[in-house]
Amino acid sequence: MSAPPLTVTAPHLRPPHRYLAIEGPIGVGKTTLARLLAERWSMRTLFERPQDNPFLERFYHDTARYALPTQLQFAIQRVQQAQEIAATLDGTPGHAAHAPLITDFITEKTALFARLTLPDDEFQLFRELAKRIDTAGPAPDLVVYLQASPEVLFARIQKRGLPMEQQIPDAYLRALCDAYNDFFYHYDATPLLTVNAEHLNPLESDADLALLVDRIENMRGRKEFFVKGTSL
């Protein structure tokens, strides 16, 4: 459910983008970062709702058996989310017109996970079914991709201690990192800021958050890579 709009307290805290998306593999901290940025820039939020997928916990227990229903359920959820994004940005009953928005996902990620988890025949079936329900939503003005190694992600997953996440196999987490890196290497649908989150932790460091905020606010290129302590 979208959060209510916050009050803009100063001109310099107005959001640099109308629609900002934070992305990255599980455990990288995209939802918490989205919350921090939403509070700073007075943006509405729309977050993934994995808890609404009744197949997900069974998927982590038995990936082969439950991958297809899990991904189809997420495809249905993405259609609903695309409609919510459009409603928030364009203004419909119950939404302020042109309200700035931040999300912790992009809708294209559904295909990323389907390709990772499904065998070829089931992936083709998924694509055919997804095409029949797909609703393209507005594109973000900027995607921020948080990148981290499987070892860092595993440590962060263990730290936050969510029971369902403790079932994630190491091999799956490694494959997920590779899939994300490959996806965003070829991604050109929107401007993209790739952030190396190995030693940058804006969730626990105000200084790191300030560095990231400055980079987002001053990004001018179509693709940039941010590593703490460098200017790539």
ABEGO torsion letter per residue (X at the ends): XBBBBBBBABAAABBABABBBBBEBBGAGAAAAAAAAAAAAGBBBBBBBAAABAAAAAAAABAAAAAAAAAAAAAAAAAAAAAAAAAAAAEBBGBBBGBBBBBABBAAAAAAAAAAABBAAAAAAAAAAAAAABBBBBBBABBBBBBBBAAAAAAAAAAAGBAAAAABBAAAAAAAAAAAAAAAAABAABBBBBBBAAABBAAABAAAAAAAAAAAAABABABBBBBBGBBX
